[in-house]
Amino acid sequence: MKLKKFIATTIREYLNEQILNYIQWGELSTTIKNDITENLIRKNEYLQSNYWNSEALRDIIDDVIIQPRFKIEHKSVDGLYNELTQIGWGISEKNVKKLINILSDGTELDPIILNNGNFFDGGHRLTAYKRLRKEMIPTIDIGFLLNFDWEKWDNDEVDFKSF
């Protein structure tokens, strides 16, 4: 009987962990949604020519698409920061100092955005975490959205059910 209870508890904890490690589109802050859609528009020719701006795309995802979900993972600040410095991203000291003050007050920042496991967006947040010597920070990976065939979606040939 104890073994059954142990197995049931272990399975329940595993499932809870899996559920808690995901966030749906609707749960993301408007700032992160804007960051994501700006990057989608910038990186996808079809979206550039068929959607007016990132806000329109954000509204379509909000209103029309079955809500995609993203895995929240905690990643090493050092590893991500090394990727950031290799990209040569320009950092605004004013923005970084503002974010350091926010973090110092105990407020959580939006997750760093990844593309298939690699740094993609959130350089100011990442720099603030690095300067505060944080070791692990929350990230979300939007690689599937960047690689999604938006033209086929527009033509009702594919949907987001698998995400």
KOLVO-165702 format. One record per residue: residue number from 1; y, x, z of N, C-alpha, C in turn. Coordinates in Angstrom, 2 decimals, padded with zeros to 5 digits. Layout:
BEGIN
+-----+---------+---------+---------+---------+---------+---------+---------+---------+---------+
! num !    n_c2 !    n_c1 !    n_c3 !   ca_c2 !   ca_c1 !   ca_c3 !    c_c2 !    c_c1 !    c_c3 !
+-----+---------+---------+---------+---------+---------+---------+---------+---------+---------+
! NUM !       Y !       X !       Z !       Y !       X !       Z !       Y !       X !       Z !
...
+-----+---------+---------+---------+---------+---------+---------+---------+---------+---------+
***
This chain:
BEGIN
+-----+---------+---------+---------+---------+---------+---------+---------+---------+---------+
! num !    n_c2 !    n_c1 !    n_c3 !   ca_c2 !   ca_c1 !   ca_c3 !    c_c2 !    c_c1 !    c_c3 !
+-----+---------+---------+---------+---------+---------+---------+---------+---------+---------+
!   1 ! -001.19 !  000.82 !  000.00 !  000.00 !  000.00 !  000.00 !  001.27 !  000.87 !  000.00 !
!   2 !  001.23 !  001.96 !  000.76 !  002.38 !  002.85 !  000.81 !  002.64 !  003.48 ! -000.56 !
!   3 !  001.57 !  003.81 ! -001.27 !  001.71 !  004.40 ! -002.59 !  002.39 !  003.43 ! -003.55 !
!   4 !  002.00 !  002.16 ! -003.52 !  002.62 !  001.15 ! -004.38 !  004.10 !  001.01 ! -004.06 !
!   5 !  004.43 !  001.00 ! -002.77 !  005.83 !  000.88 ! -002.37 !  006.63 !  002.10 ! -002.82 !
!   6 !  006.03 !  003.29 ! -002.67 !  006.68 !  004.52 ! -003.12 !  006.94 !  004.49 ! -004.62 !
!   7 !  005.93 !  004.09 ! -005.40 !  006.07 !  004.02 ! -006.86 !  007.14 !  003.00 ! -007.24 !
!   8 !  007.10 !  001.82 ! -006.61 !  008.09 !  000.78 ! -006.91 !  009.50 !  001.27 ! -006.58 !
!   9 !  009.67 !  001.94 ! -005.45 !  010.99 !  002.47 ! -005.06 !  011.45 !  003.54 ! -006.04 !
!  10 !  010.56 !  004.43 ! -006.43 !  010.89 !  005.49 ! -007.36 !  011.32 !  004.92 ! -008.71 !
!  11 !  010.58 !  003.95 ! -009.22 !  010.93 !  003.32 ! -010.49 !  012.28 !  002.62 ! -010.37 !
!  12 !  012.51 !  001.88 ! -009.30 !  013.77 !  001.17 ! -009.10 !  014.94 !  002.16 ! -009.06 !
!  13 !  014.77 !  003.26 ! -008.31 !  015.83 !  004.26 ! -008.23 !  016.09 !  004.89 ! -009.60 !
!  14 !  015.02 !  005.16 ! -010.36 !  015.19 !  005.74 ! -011.69 !  015.95 !  004.77 ! -012.59 !
!  15 !  015.58 !  003.50 ! -012.58 !  016.26 !  002.51 ! -013.42 !  017.71 !  002.34 ! -013.00 !
!  16 !  017.99 !  002.31 ! -011.70 !  019.37 !  002.22 ! -011.24 !  020.18 !  003.42 ! -011.68 !
!  17 !  019.58 !  004.59 ! -011.62 !  020.26 !  005.80 ! -012.05 !  020.58 !  005.72 ! -013.54 !
!  18 !  019.63 !  005.25 ! -014.33 !  019.85 !  005.13 ! -015.77 !  020.97 !  004.14 ! -016.07 !
!  19 !  021.00 !  003.03 ! -015.38 !  022.03 !  002.02 ! -015.60 !  023.39 !  002.55 ! -015.17 !
!  20 !  023.45 !  003.20 ! -014.03 !  024.72 !  003.69 ! -013.52 !  025.30 !  004.82 ! -014.35 !
!  21 !  024.48 !  005.49 ! -015.12 !  024.95 !  006.61 ! -015.92 !  025.51 !  006.20 ! -017.28 !
!  22 !  025.63 !  004.90 ! -017.52 !  026.18 !  004.42 ! -018.77 !  027.42 !  003.59 ! -018.51 !
!  23 !  028.33 !  003.62 ! -019.47 !  029.52 !  002.79 ! -019.40 !  029.69 !  002.11 ! -020.74 !
!  24 !  030.03 !  000.84 ! -020.70 !  030.23 !  000.12 ! -021.95 !  031.67 !  000.26 ! -022.40 !
!  25 !  031.87 !  000.05 ! -023.69 !  033.20 !  000.15 ! -024.30 !  034.23 ! -000.64 ! -023.48 !
!  26 !  033.89 ! -001.86 ! -023.12 !  034.82 ! -002.73 ! -022.41 !  035.23 ! -002.21 ! -021.04 !
!  27 !  034.45 ! -001.29 ! -020.48 !  034.76 ! -000.72 ! -019.17 !  035.65 !  000.52 ! -019.26 !
!  28 !  035.83 !  001.03 ! -020.48 !  036.67 !  002.22 ! -020.65 !  038.13 !  001.85 ! -020.51 !
!  29 !  038.93 !  002.81 ! -020.06 !  040.37 !  002.57 ! -019.96 !  040.96 !  002.48 ! -021.37 !
!  30 !  042.09 !  001.83 ! -021.48 !  042.78 !  001.72 ! -022.77 !  043.11 !  003.11 ! -023.31 !
!  31 !  043.46 !  004.02 ! -022.42 !  043.79 !  005.39 ! -022.83 !  042.60 !  006.05 ! -023.53 !
!  32 !  041.42 !  005.93 ! -022.94 !  040.22 !  006.54 ! -023.55 !  039.87 !  005.83 ! -024.85 !
!  33 !  039.97 !  004.50 ! -024.87 !  039.71 !  003.75 ! -026.11 !  040.65 !  004.23 ! -027.21 !
!  34 !  041.92 !  004.43 ! -026.87 !  042.89 !  004.93 ! -027.86 !  042.53 !  006.33 ! -028.33 !
!  35 !  042.16 !  007.21 ! -027.38 !  041.74 !  008.57 ! -027.76 !  040.56 !  008.52 ! -028.73 !
!  36 !  039.59 !  007.68 ! -028.42 !  038.40 !  007.58 ! -029.26 !  038.77 !  007.06 ! -030.65 !
!  37 !  039.52 !  005.96 ! -030.72 !  039.82 !  005.39 ! -032.03 !  040.76 !  006.28 ! -032.85 !
!  38 !  041.68 !  006.98 ! -032.19 !  042.52 !  007.94 ! -032.92 !  041.66 !  009.02 ! -033.57 !
!  39 !  040.70 !  009.52 ! -032.82 !  039.80 !  010.54 ! -033.36 !  038.91 !  009.98 ! -034.46 !
!  40 !  038.44 !  008.75 ! -034.30 !  037.61 !  008.13 ! -035.34 !  038.39 !  008.01 ! -036.64 !
!  41 !  039.63 !  007.53 ! -036.56 !  040.46 !  007.37 ! -037.75 !  040.72 !  008.74 ! -038.39 !
!  42 !  041.05 !  009.72 ! -037.56 !  041.38 !  011.06 ! -038.07 !  040.18 !  011.74 ! -038.74 !
!  43 !  038.96 !  011.46 ! -038.27 !  037.77 !  012.16 ! -038.76 !  036.99 !  011.40 ! -039.83 !
!  44 !  037.38 !  010.17 ! -040.17 !  036.58 !  009.37 ! -041.08 !  037.45 !  008.83 ! -042.22 !
!  45 !  037.19 !  009.28 ! -043.43 !  038.00 !  008.87 ! -044.59 !  037.97 !  007.37 ! -044.82 !
!  46 !  036.79 !  006.75 ! -044.64 !  036.70 !  005.31 ! -044.85 !  037.61 !  004.57 ! -043.87 !
!  47 !  037.58 !  004.96 ! -042.62 !  038.44 !  004.31 ! -041.63 !  039.91 !  004.56 ! -041.92 !
!  48 !  040.24 !  005.75 ! -042.38 !  041.63 !  006.07 ! -042.72 !  042.16 !  005.13 ! -043.79 !
!  49 !  041.35 !  004.84 ! -044.78 !  041.83 !  004.05 ! -045.91 !  041.68 !  002.55 ! -045.71 !
!  50 !  040.94 !  002.10 ! -044.69 !  040.69 !  000.67 ! -044.53 !  041.21 !  000.06 ! -043.24 !
!  51 !  041.68 !  000.86 ! -042.32 !  042.23 !  000.33 ! -041.08 !  043.64 !  000.88 ! -040.92 !
!  52 !  044.55 !  000.03 ! -040.50 !  045.96 !  000.41 ! -040.45 !  046.22 !  001.52 ! -039.46 !
!  53 !  045.60 !  001.40 ! -038.30 !  045.85 !  002.40 ! -037.26 !  044.74 !  002.32 ! -036.21 !
!  54 !  044.81 !  003.23 ! -035.26 !  043.75 !  003.30 ! -034.25 !  043.74 !  002.07 ! -033.34 !
!  55 !  044.90 !  001.47 ! -033.11 !  044.95 !  000.27 ! -032.26 !  044.21 ! -000.89 ! -032.93 !
!  56 !  044.35 ! -001.02 ! -034.26 !  043.63 ! -002.08 ! -034.98 !  042.13 ! -001.87 ! -034.86 !
!  57 !  041.69 ! -000.62 ! -035.00 !  040.27 ! -000.32 ! -034.86 !  039.80 ! -000.60 ! -033.43 !
!  58 !  040.61 ! -000.21 ! -032.45 !  040.26 ! -000.49 ! -031.05 !  040.09 ! -001.99 ! -030.82 !
!  59 !  041.01 ! -002.79 ! -031.38 !  040.93 ! -004.24 ! -031.21 !  039.69 ! -004.81 ! -031.89 !
!  60 !  039.31 ! -004.26 ! -033.04 !  038.10 ! -004.73 ! -033.72 !  036.87 ! -004.42 ! -032.88 !
!  61 !  036.82 ! -003.21 ! -032.32 !  035.68 ! -002.87 ! -031.47 !  035.68 ! -003.78 ! -030.24 !
!  62 !  036.86 ! -004.04 ! -029.67 !  036.96 ! -004.93 ! -028.50 !  036.47 ! -006.34 ! -028.82 !
!  63 !  036.86 ! -006.86 ! -029.98 !  036.67 ! -008.28 ! -030.28 !  035.44 ! -008.61 ! -031.11 !
!  64 !  034.99 ! -007.70 ! -031.95 !  033.98 ! -008.05 ! -032.95 !  032.64 ! -007.37 ! -032.74 !
!  65 !  032.67 ! -006.12 ! -032.41 !  031.46 ! -005.32 ! -032.38 !  030.71 ! -005.56 ! -031.07 !
!  66 !  029.38 ! -005.64 ! -031.17 !  028.57 ! -005.65 ! -029.95 !  028.90 ! -004.36 ! -029.22 !
!  67 !  029.29 ! -004.49 ! -027.99 !  029.85 ! -003.38 ! -027.24 !  028.94 ! -002.16 ! -027.17 !
!  68 !  029.37 ! -001.06 ! -027.80 !  028.58 !  000.16 ! -027.65 !  028.67 !  000.65 ! -026.21 !
!  69 !  027.67 !  001.43 ! -025.82 !  027.71 !  002.03 ! -024.49 !  027.60 !  003.54 ! -024.63 !
!  70 !  028.12 !  004.21 ! -023.65 !  028.18 !  005.66 ! -023.67 !  027.57 !  006.20 ! -022.40 !
!  71 !  026.85 !  007.28 ! -022.53 !  026.27 !  007.91 ! -021.35 !  027.33 !  008.76 ! -020.66 !
!  72 !  027.44 !  008.55 ! -019.37 !  028.32 !  009.38 ! -018.55 !  027.48 !  010.52 ! -018.01 !
!  73 !  027.88 !  011.72 ! -018.34 !  027.18 !  012.90 ! -017.83 !  028.19 !  013.82 ! -017.18 !
!  74 !  027.75 !  014.51 ! -016.17 !  028.59 !  015.52 ! -015.56 !  028.22 !  016.87 ! -016.16 !
!  75 !  029.22 !  017.52 ! -016.71 !  029.02 !  018.80 ! -017.39 !  029.83 !  019.89 ! -016.68 !
!  76 !  029.43 !  021.11 ! -016.94 !  030.10 !  022.28 ! -016.38 !  031.49 !  022.44 ! -016.97 !
!  77 !  032.48 !  022.56 ! -016.10 !  033.85 !  022.79 ! -016.55 !  033.93 !  024.09 ! -017.33 !
!  78 !  033.27 !  025.15 ! -016.82 !  033.36 !  026.45 ! -017.48 !  032.84 !  026.41 ! -018.91 !
!  79 !  031.70 !  025.76 ! -019.12 !  031.13 !  025.68 ! -020.46 !  032.05 !  024.94 ! -021.42 !
!  80 !  032.56 !  023.80 ! -020.98 !  033.47 !  023.02 ! -021.83 !  034.79 !  023.76 ! -022.05 !
!  81 !  035.29 !  024.43 ! -021.02 !  036.55 !  025.16 ! -021.15 !  036.40 !  026.33 ! -022.14 !
!  82 !  035.24 !  026.97 ! -022.13 !  035.00 !  028.03 ! -023.11 !  035.06 !  027.48 ! -024.53 !
!  83 !  034.48 !  026.28 ! -024.74 !  034.56 !  025.64 ! -026.06 !  036.01 !  025.34 ! -026.43 !
!  84 !  036.77 !  024.85 ! -025.46 !  038.19 !  024.53 ! -025.69 !  038.97 !  025.76 ! -026.11 !
!  85 !  038.76 !  026.87 ! -025.43 !  039.51 !  028.09 ! -025.76 !  039.11 !  028.64 ! -027.12 !
!  86 !  037.87 !  028.44 ! -027.54 !  037.44 !  028.89 ! -028.86 !  038.08 !  028.07 ! -029.97 !
!  87 !  038.35 !  026.80 ! -029.68 !  039.01 !  025.94 ! -030.66 !  040.46 !  026.37 ! -030.83 !
!  88 !  041.07 !  026.88 ! -029.76 !  042.46 !  027.29 ! -029.81 !  043.42 !  026.12 ! -029.66 !
!  89 !  043.06 !  025.15 ! -028.87 !  043.83 !  023.95 ! -028.65 !  045.15 !  024.29 ! -027.96 !
!  90 !  046.26 !  023.73 ! -028.43 !  047.55 !  023.92 ! -027.78 !  047.68 !  023.02 ! -026.57 !
!  91 !  048.04 !  023.60 ! -025.44 !  048.11 !  022.85 ! -024.19 !  049.57 !  022.75 ! -023.74 !
!  92 !  049.96 !  021.55 ! -023.32 !  051.29 !  021.32 ! -022.75 !  051.21 !  021.56 ! -021.24 !
!  93 !  051.93 !  022.57 ! -020.78 !  051.93 !  022.88 ! -019.35 !  052.44 !  021.70 ! -018.53 !
!  94 !  053.41 !  020.98 ! -019.05 !  053.95 !  019.82 ! -018.35 !  052.86 !  018.77 ! -018.11 !
!  95 !  052.06 !  018.49 ! -019.15 !  050.97 !  017.51 ! -019.01 !  049.90 !  017.99 ! -018.03 !
!  96 !  049.57 !  019.27 ! -018.10 !  048.55 !  019.81 ! -017.20 !  049.02 !  019.71 ! -015.75 !
!  97 !  050.27 !  020.06 ! -015.47 !  050.79 !  019.98 ! -014.10 !  050.78 !  018.53 ! -013.60 !
!  98 !  051.13 !  017.60 ! -014.48 !  051.10 !  016.18 ! -014.10 !  049.68 !  015.75 ! -013.72 !
!  99 !  048.69 !  016.19 ! -014.51 !  047.29 !  015.84 ! -014.24 !  046.78 !  016.51 ! -012.97 !
! 100 !  047.21 !  017.73 ! -012.71 !  046.83 !  018.42 ! -011.48 !  047.34 !  017.63 ! -010.28 !
! 101 !  048.58 !  017.14 ! -010.35 !  049.13 !  016.33 ! -009.26 !  048.33 !  015.05 ! -009.06 !
! 102 !  047.93 !  014.43 ! -010.15 !  047.13 !  013.19 ! -010.06 !  045.79 !  013.49 ! -009.39 !
! 103 !  045.13 !  014.56 ! -009.83 !  043.84 !  014.94 ! -009.23 !  044.00 !  015.32 ! -007.76 !
! 104 !  045.09 !  015.99 ! -007.43 !  045.33 !  016.41 ! -006.05 !  045.51 !  015.22 ! -005.12 !
! 105 !  045.97 !  014.11 ! -005.67 !  046.13 !  012.88 ! -004.88 !  044.82 !  012.13 ! -004.73 !
! 106 !  043.74 !  012.66 ! -005.31 !  042.43 !  012.03 ! -005.19 !  042.10 !  011.02 ! -006.27 !
! 107 !  042.97 !  010.87 ! -007.25 !  042.73 !  009.93 ! -008.34 !  041.81 !  010.58 ! -009.38 !
! 108 !  040.87 !  009.81 ! -009.87 !  039.93 !  010.30 ! -010.89 !  040.57 !  010.18 ! -012.28 !
! 109 !  040.33 !  011.16 ! -013.12 !  040.82 !  011.12 ! -014.50 !  039.75 !  010.53 ! -015.41 !
! 110 !  040.18 !  010.10 ! -016.59 !  039.23 !  009.62 ! -017.58 !  038.28 !  010.75 ! -017.97 !
! 111 !  037.05 !  010.41 ! -018.38 !  036.09 !  011.44 ! -018.76 !  036.54 !  012.24 ! -019.98 !
! 112 !  036.04 !  013.45 ! -020.07 !  036.25 !  014.30 ! -021.24 !  035.37 !  013.74 ! -022.37 !
! 113 !  035.90 !  013.73 ! -023.59 !  035.16 !  013.17 ! -024.71 !  034.39 !  014.29 ! -025.43 !
! 114 !  033.11 !  014.02 ! -025.67 !  032.24 !  014.96 ! -026.37 !  031.82 !  014.38 ! -027.72 !
! 115 !  031.47 !  015.26 ! -028.63 !  030.87 !  014.90 ! -029.91 !  029.52 !  015.59 ! -029.98 !
! 116 !  028.47 !  014.81 ! -029.80 !  027.11 !  015.35 ! -029.80 !  026.96 !  016.54 ! -028.86 !
! 117 !  027.49 !  016.38 ! -027.65 !  027.33 !  017.39 ! -026.60 !  028.39 !  018.47 ! -026.56 !
! 118 !  029.27 !  018.51 ! -027.56 !  030.30 !  019.54 ! -027.61 !  031.68 !  018.97 ! -027.30 !
! 119 !  032.56 !  019.81 ! -026.75 !  033.91 !  019.37 ! -026.45 !  034.55 !  018.77 ! -027.68 !
! 120 !  035.25 !  017.63 ! -027.48 !  035.92 !  016.97 ! -028.60 !  037.36 !  016.59 ! -028.28 !
! 121 !  037.61 !  016.04 ! -027.08 !  038.97 !  015.62 ! -026.74 !  039.11 !  015.58 ! -025.22 !
! 122 !  040.34 !  015.83 ! -024.76 !  040.63 !  015.82 ! -023.33 !  041.00 !  017.19 ! -022.81 !
! 123 !  041.61 !  018.00 ! -023.65 !  041.94 !  019.37 ! -023.29 !  042.86 !  019.51 ! -022.09 !
! 124 !  043.83 !  018.60 ! -021.97 !  044.72 !  018.67 ! -020.81 !  043.98 !  018.34 ! -019.52 !
! 125 !  043.13 !  017.31 ! -019.57 !  042.34 !  016.96 ! -018.39 !  041.41 !  018.11 ! -018.03 !
! 126 !  040.76 !  018.68 ! -019.03 !  039.83 !  019.78 ! -018.80 !  040.55 !  020.99 ! -018.19 !
! 127 !  041.72 !  021.30 ! -018.70 !  042.49 !  022.42 ! -018.17 !  042.89 !  022.17 ! -016.72 !
! 128 !  043.27 !  020.94 ! -016.41 !  043.63 !  020.60 ! -015.02 !  042.42 !  020.79 ! -014.10 !
! 129 !  041.26 !  020.30 ! -014.53 !  040.04 !  020.50 ! -013.73 !  039.75 !  021.99 ! -013.55 !
! 130 !  039.88 !  022.75 ! -014.61 !  039.60 !  024.19 ! -014.55 !  040.52 !  024.88 ! -013.53 !
! 131 !  041.80 !  024.55 ! -013.59 !  042.75 !  025.19 ! -012.67 !  042.52 !  024.79 ! -011.22 !
! 132 !  041.94 !  023.62 ! -011.01 !  041.60 !  023.19 ! -009.65 !  040.22 !  023.67 ! -009.23 !
! 133 !  039.59 !  024.45 ! -010.10 !  038.27 !  025.05 ! -009.84 !  037.17 !  024.01 ! -009.60 !
! 134 !  037.27 !  022.91 ! -010.30 !  036.18 !  021.92 ! -010.26 !  035.00 !  022.51 ! -011.03 !
! 135 !  033.80 !  022.24 ! -010.57 !  032.63 !  022.80 ! -011.24 !  032.04 !  021.85 ! -012.27 !
! 136 !  031.92 !  020.57 ! -011.91 !  031.31 !  019.58 ! -012.79 !  032.27 !  018.40 ! -012.94 !
! 137 !  032.36 !  017.88 ! -014.18 !  033.27 !  016.76 ! -014.44 !  032.58 !  015.72 ! -015.32 !
! 138 !  033.05 !  014.47 ! -015.25 !  032.44 !  013.42 ! -016.07 !  032.83 !  013.54 ! -017.54 !
! 139 !  031.86 !  013.26 ! -018.41 !  032.09 !  013.28 ! -019.85 !  031.43 !  012.06 ! -020.47 !
! 140 !  031.91 !  011.68 ! -021.66 !  031.23 !  010.67 ! -022.47 !  031.10 !  011.23 ! -023.88 !
! 141 !  030.00 !  010.93 ! -024.52 !  029.72 !  011.44 ! -025.86 !  029.88 !  010.33 ! -026.88 !
! 142 !  030.77 !  010.53 ! -027.86 !  031.03 !  009.51 ! -028.87 !  030.48 !  009.90 ! -030.24 !
! 143 !  029.58 !  010.88 ! -030.27 !  029.06 !  011.37 ! -031.54 !  028.51 !  010.29 ! -032.44 !
! 144 !  027.82 !  009.30 ! -031.87 !  027.25 !  008.26 ! -032.72 !  028.34 !  007.44 ! -033.40 !
! 145 !  029.50 !  007.27 ! -032.76 !  030.60 !  006.54 ! -033.40 !  031.21 !  007.35 ! -034.54 !
! 146 !  031.29 !  008.66 ! -034.35 !  031.85 !  009.52 ! -035.39 !  030.93 !  009.57 ! -036.61 !
! 147 !  029.63 !  009.49 ! -036.37 !  028.66 !  009.59 ! -037.45 !  028.22 !  008.24 ! -037.99 !
! 148 !  028.74 !  007.16 ! -037.41 !  028.35 !  005.81 ! -037.81 !  028.89 !  005.51 ! -039.21 !
! 149 !  028.13 !  004.76 ! -040.00 !  028.55 !  004.39 ! -041.35 !  029.41 !  003.12 ! -041.29 !
! 150 !  030.71 !  003.33 ! -041.13 !  031.64 !  002.22 ! -040.96 !  031.73 !  001.34 ! -042.21 !
! 151 !  031.57 !  001.94 ! -043.37 !  031.61 !  001.14 ! -044.61 !  030.44 !  000.16 ! -044.65 !
! 152 !  029.25 !  000.62 ! -044.29 !  028.09 ! -000.28 ! -044.25 !  028.29 ! -001.37 ! -043.20 !
! 153 !  028.91 ! -001.01 ! -042.07 !  029.19 ! -002.02 ! -041.06 !  030.13 ! -003.08 ! -041.61 !
! 154 !  031.20 ! -002.63 ! -042.30 !  032.15 ! -003.57 ! -042.89 !  031.48 ! -004.51 ! -043.90 !
! 155 !  030.43 ! -004.01 ! -044.57 !  029.71 ! -004.80 ! -045.56 !  028.51 ! -005.54 ! -044.96 !
! 156 !  028.43 ! -005.60 ! -043.63 !  027.34 ! -006.28 ! -042.92 !  025.95 ! -005.74 ! -043.25 !
! 157 !  025.87 ! -004.44 ! -043.55 !  024.59 ! -003.82 ! -043.85 !  023.96 ! -003.17 ! -042.63 !
! 158 !  024.75 ! -002.82 ! -041.63 !  024.26 ! -002.26 ! -040.37 !  025.08 ! -002.85 ! -039.23 !
! 159 !  024.54 ! -002.73 ! -038.02 !  025.30 ! -003.19 ! -036.86 !  025.13 ! -002.20 ! -035.71 !
! 160 !  025.71 ! -002.54 ! -034.58 !  025.70 ! -001.66 ! -033.42 !  024.58 ! -001.97 ! -032.45 !
! 161 !  023.65 ! -002.84 ! -032.81 !  022.62 ! -003.26 ! -031.85 !  021.80 ! -002.10 ! -031.31 !
! 162 !  021.65 ! -001.06 ! -032.09 !  020.83 !  000.06 ! -031.63 !  021.57 !  000.99 ! -030.67 !
! 163 !  022.85 !  000.75 ! -030.46 !  023.62 !  001.64 ! -029.58 !  023.74 !  001.03 ! -028.23 !
+-----+---------+---------+---------+---------+---------+---------+---------+---------+---------+
***
